[in-house]
Amino acid sequence: MMQITPEQYEKIAPCLPKQRGNVSLSNLQVLNAILYVAEHGCKWRGLPSHYGNWHTIYTRMNRWAKRGVLARVFEQIQRLRIARIKLEAVSLDSTCVKVHPDGTGALKKNGSQAIGQSRSGRTTKIHLVAADARTPLTFSLSPGQASDDPEGRKLLKAWGHRRPPQIRYMLMDRAYEGNVMRQMVVDLGMEPIVHPKRNRMYPWEYDRKMYKKRNEVERLFRRLKGFRRIFSRFEKLDVMFVGFICFALAVDILRLC
């Protein structure tokens, strides 16, 4: 069972709210309780009693997710990781996550969420840009039936002004090989490396050796889905699911620290 150590916690402590007054659970205790839920996929009520009151932990997780605390934790760990690697090429891909029946029903009170209906049932799609199998850079959610290309453009448009300037290549699955998408990558100062679809009348040449590195984002998805709370979506709200993804990605990088 994974645990965040005090040494690892010190790397992310500045991102968390300062605790004041008579608090029953420290931030580190809450993080390890959230890690247990993320890793095992259990219900909040199923938390072992030694972690503390489950409702207190859920309330703090809910507050942190909605206030962007977990996103700041992810960004902090990401900066530490990027400083230690050579950035030249990044990969863009997506994966589908099945939505558990407990994860439905938010529409009435909270509006539309990134949950779609397809032949395989209700699903959410995660679009992710990664530098390697342990270094995620940015991600977004879309309904499972949504086409990859327009969602990929939205992600790059939001991330483009924040991308590290040393990145030269963008490796993409052929689902992102549209003309507009490739032009957007060029406009952002990167070279698109993508396999053309078979129905292209004028297919282009691409660096096949470089393209093989695209498997790194797929390996990152495999690591991410090792967290059962990510493998299946139990959260009704996107903001809570995004919080779990940020937390899982940050914990995975913390293991290297």
VENWODA-V190382 format. One record per run of one state. SS is the DSSP state (a for helix, b for strand, c for the rest). FROM is the first residue (numbers start at 0). LEN is the number of residues. Records with the same first field share a line. If there is no record, write none. Layout:
# VENWODA-V190382
SS: FROM-LEN + FROM-LEN
This chain:
# VENWODA-V190382
c: 0-5 + 15-11 + 40-3 + 46-2 + 51-2 + 66-2 + 82-6 + 99-1 + 103-3 + 110-5 + 118-2 + 132-2 + 143-4 + 162-6 + 172-1 + 176-2 + 187-3 + 194-13 + 224-3 + 233-4 + 254-3
a: 5-10 + 26-14 + 43-3 + 48-3 + 53-13 + 68-14 + 100-3 + 106-4 + 147-15 + 173-3 + 178-9 + 207-17 + 227-4 + 237-17
b: 88-11 + 115-3 + 120-12 + 134-9 + 168-4 + 190-4 + 231-2
